[in-house]
Amino acid sequence: MGFDPAKANAYLQQARQIEQTLSEHQELFDEGKFLDFQSVTTALETEIQRAQQDARKLSIGIVGAMKAGKSSFLNACIFGGKDVLPKAATPMTAALTRIRYSETPQATVHFYERKDWDKIADNAQKYDANLNNAYGTYCRAHAGSTERTLSLQEYERTLFHQNVSEVLKSAKELTQMAGSNSAILEHLGDADVLDGDIMAKLQDYVGAHGRFTPIVNYVELEVNLPELEDLEIVDTPGLNDPIVSRSYATRQFLRACDVVVLLSPCSQFMDANTVGLMANGLPDNGVRKVIVVGSKLDSGLLNEPKGSFSVAYKNALNSYKGQFSRTIQQAMRNNSRRAGILEKIGGSELCFVSSTCFSMARKQKQHQPLSPAENLVLQNLHSNFPDFDETLLSSIGGINKVLKTLEAVRQQKAEIIQGRNNTLLETAQINHLRALDKIQQELSSSRTTLQNSTSEQLLQRTKAIQQVMGSSRGKLMNLFEGAAIGCKNKVNQLLPQLTLEQQNHQRLDVQTSSEEHHGVKGTGLFGLIKEHYSCTVTNKRVDVSEVVTNLEHHASTCQDTINQEFQYVFNREQLSHRIVEVVLDAFRKSDMEFDEDDILLPLQNVLNELSSPEIRFDYTTYIDKVESQFPSGYAENDDIHKLNSLQTRLLNEIDQDMGQQLTAALQMAANMLNKQAVTFADRIQELLCGELEKLQGQIQERETYLAAYQQFDKTIQQMKKQLAQTDSSH
């Protein structure tokens, strides 16, 4: 049986009623679990609306960390090599963008609906209420302690902000961005249509300080490409977006995607951080197919040892595939809760692409000139691999393989959509039941502890946890401080590498041309004798774009080198493993009985926040200096020396500025690790003691709360039974 709108809406109404009942009993369980249930219901409502559309488009999500090359990939793969999307860090990359077909190209900015903003404002108030309650509990727990009590602002930045639900954090962030500018709220529910200079106009909507940025839901880019008539491309800002609200919005939109394309640069192809990011960012259900794409293959190949191209190409791809397989297997061992989506990612077909090489192959076929940047890549390929054949550019580009995969997906559109619609209710049902089961587990644990414990016992268990964390505090500090020292030491090793890298980006192609000059000159006394003469004048010329390319490549190479080295400096997986061992070992040596899962869950939540620093270098100011001194776009004869000197000076400036950024980034990482050194034990302690402190407050009315727990547990059982009996079959 196919999708039944009446049955789906009846189930939705049922879920909303359950949601209302849960909201009335939130003092009995963790709010995050309520928000989990609520998000499933919200996603279901959207899915039902989409399923009832007469001509529903196939939705393809493009996902990757920031700077993974998503825009370049889309230009090459979807837009046939046309630069429809900007490749640099422009306003378009800062917002989730839905790309659709239209005869009239334009951008439509969709604002939140009023009901959506009301929910955001409500969650922001919950954030404040939870902060005040948590800080009050923290102050009471530290009363009489010899340790300095954190201020409210310090507590929010360190302990609270790290543990609060992302939904609430996102809501608080958006309302803070809106500030007192209540006038923008009048636009809720509207949509602004932009034409003309779209990129400039978008600054006001999605820029970091844009007037309307807080209330923008998404941007719809309409392009006149008939190939998109039955498709919708969702271009995401990046799962590691530092703006919490955008990152959260990305994950919400991905719930509605039928197919997801995961992009990861070959230089760091699907490493542990990337796989973890993908696994936590993608929904377990809904997505029917995953395609994994290794981007920037040309950069990866140029990192291989010089010699035979065929050997380098084969070794590189085998290396990427092996690394991918090992990382997926490790992730599944470490994160069993995300096994479903990890299995789907691991079972995907791998494609490797170079948008640059694809562009070069297309231009050569159409007899178009290459850009300076493309020429440089070509020169490097020939230099590194003497046997390199330019007919291989299309193969390195890899876009044709991706297109074949996407075409196969397009052919399966009806089947994919029908399959998704047919399992719509079943998926929501499973996720709702999981959310209710988690609530029920918490109720059971709280009821048992409250029933079998006295106030003194709860206090003793709290003190025992404090003692255990106190005994491990020194070892944890040593781990974090050791990692911080490693960050600082790395600066002295990396800085000389930047200077050495200059040698690869100083080449200038001097073009020489000759001209024959003829004339008459006077000789003899008073120049009365006229002689005819001829001479050859040699002119030298250098295209300024070569310097621009050298500067760009030097900056990007240094940036990639530094970011790659960070992965080794800051080995998150190794550090996390050692931290887990320290904490569990401390509990094992204590006299206290404990369940490892009760320790590992809050521990893992805190560890997930550890991240390596990332360099993002803006080199446009250096290019401006070149173009301002050589506005004609070239240098001739004596001016070539000036251009070469300018290039050398700017390369040195890039090294200096990059070095400063490197130092600052590593210092930032060291500061983060040092902060973790002094707060990590406190955060784990707070998470473990939080439930005990809640029960401590309930123990004076033990019987009342036991009855409330028991009655609500029965209510949850009825809810689960009610949902389980819903016929979701098809």
Beta strands, then each sheet from edge to edge (+ up, - down):
strand 1: 58-64
strand 2: 97-101
strand 3: 106-111
strand 4: 191-194
strand 5: 216-223
strand 6: 231-235
strand 7: 259-265
strand 8: 289-295
strand 9: 350-352
strand 10: 511-523
strand 11: 529-543
strand 12: 634-636
sheet 1: 4+ 3- 5+ 2+ 6- 1- 7- 8- 9-
sheet 2: 10+ 11- 12+
end
